[in-house]
Amino acid sequence: MAKQFLVVNSFTGKHGIGNPAAIFCDSSGLNDQQMQAIAMQLNLVETVFVFPAEDADFTFRYFTPNKEVPVAGHPTVAACIALVHTNKINPANKSSIYIHTADGVREVRIEENVDSVYIKMKQVEPSFPSIASDRKEVAEILGIEEQDLLIDYPVQAVDLGLKHLIVPVKSLERLMAIKRNISPLKQLCVDLGVDEVQAFTFETYSNHATLHTRNICPREGLEDPACGIGNAALGAYLCRMQEFIGKSIIAEQGNAVDMPCDIEVEIGKQGDIWIGGTGKLMIQGEYLAIE
């Protein structure tokens, strides 16, 4: 059995490289073990497998090289662009679709422009499970000092299907000084009941951006160039802090790994959060060795 797949870079913005994800637009016949093996072989941050759905337009299943995750942002953008490219979605006829994920049904809006497709995904209502009381410990594990954290902003866990620890940093210089100390960071995430760290600062490299972010995923031992759910969690955090309500902001991410990306975060007046961005088709292939 062979399956066609595409690789799409998400959140490319105007000048960004983007964050790649592999998409299998027709995943019929694949079982869990096969999907996990494929994701491990392709070795991207996530691979998306698309199936029919009874309660939505499509079912999306997301696999990292090590495990299935309930929902993910940049692979959703990539998968929707792939579905447009393969004519499974026609934005001229349908500008809004619903996808079934393991974390529930999500609404996705699709806009096709002359030279790009723009995707926006609505987030579930956030919860805020805990605040890290030991800011010094968090800072030290990240390789910076407690004084490098923004004073009036908590180190806060935010749950949007994946749980992110939002870490507010004073400056771009100190944000870029954060180290990926995977073992202690993994234990910190276990202790705080979160999956990943989303650190941010209000200083940016580009004038068009509102803030700069870094996403460190200790369970995979890597830094994600552009994390949609992580930036959505940051949007929910900023809304809770009464920042940028009713506005769209641009988060730049990925510079630390030489893969710059732009993620739009829309913070509605009622607290609803959308994340969005463009993408670019990079690879079309055929996966042959499915056993």
Secondary structure as UniProt FT lines:
FT   STRAND          3..10
FT   TURN            13..15
FT   STRAND          19..24
FT   TURN            28..29
FT   HELIX           32..42
FT   STRAND          47..51
FT   STRAND          58..63
FT   STRAND          68..69
FT   HELIX           73..85
FT   TURN            86..87
FT   TURN            91..93
FT   STRAND          96..101
FT   TURN            102..103
FT   STRAND          104..112
FT   STRAND          117..122
FT   HELIX           135..141
FT   TURN            142..143
FT   HELIX           146..148
FT   TURN            151..152
FT   STRAND          156..159
FT   STRAND          163..169
FT   HELIX           172..175
FT   TURN            176..177
FT   HELIX           182..192
FT   STRAND          196..201
FT   TURN            207..208
FT   STRAND          211..217
FT   TURN            218..221
FT   STRAND          222..224
FT   HELIX           228..240
FT   TURN            241..242
FT   TURN            245..246
FT   STRAND          247..253
FT   HELIX           255..257
FT   STRAND          261..267
FT   TURN            269..270
FT   STRAND          273..287
//
